Amino acid sequence: MRLHMLELIFFSTYAELHAERSRSYLGFAWWLIDPAMQMGVYYFVFAVALKSTAPDFLPFLLIGLTVWQWFKSSVTHGGLAIWQSLPLIRQVKLSASVFPSVQILADTTKFAFIFSLLLVVLWCTGYPPNATYLALLPVLLIELIFASAVAYLVAAVVPLIPDLRFVIEQILTVSMFMSGVVFSLQDVPAPWRTVLSANPMTELIEAVRNILIHAQWPDWIALGRVALISMLLFAAALLLIQRLTPRYVKLAS
């Protein structure tokens, strides 16, 4: 991607975050309050109402929800970015991939704040930093590539099938429960465990949990497989957007 395009993405991301903060009375605080409320609801349902007795359930749940919410937000916001920007695409000669990139970068910035708060909470509750933290960067980078790939694919198709936007939320909700966010794969029967383990998000969430809770290095072979899938999907999604850009211009007419 050219330098001026990167500059445009960074500037547009700053403008998007500033505009989002201006639309809320709570400003930046809402970035933390909103996910905290969601975590509270899930904790009440699974830990209090259903009386989950799994060890380390609170950090288990918080990590899963934090990592998943980043993926979900990136796909939801990035996936609608091209469709929402069709009038601008018609007026300005610009790569359509810029629009989902801005949304993904904005959600990644918010995730950085939330993840930093999560680390502080973990440190204060008996899960101190450890040497395996060095593996966080590659794990989170792989998730960023995977989330971007899925967001680009959704963004490429939604302008052609606008009604798809109505089912994205439902698909992501089902995917959340299939990614081991609120339950451990060890509690799943062996045949289904194999199926769920094929989900890249399952591997990524488990890797972050193992690092932060158990101070264990991730399964590098599994992560390598996820990284390869993510990069291939990412390249295919970008190519699809490039191929469909002439059609977006006509749709905006």
Secondary structure, DSSP 4 states (H G I P E B T S, - for coil): --HHHHHHHHHHHHHHHHHHHHTSTTTTHHHHHHHHHHHHHHHIIIIIIS----TTHHHHHHHHHHHHHHHHHHHHHHHHHHHHTHHHHHHS---TTHHHHHHHHHHHHHHHHHHHHHHHHHHHTT----GGGGGHHHHHHHHHHHHHHHHHHHHHHTTTSGGGHHHHHHHHHHHHHTTTSSS-GGGS-HHHHHHHHTSHHHHHHHHHHHHHTT-----HHHHHHHHHHHHHHHHHHHHHHHHHHHHHHHHT-
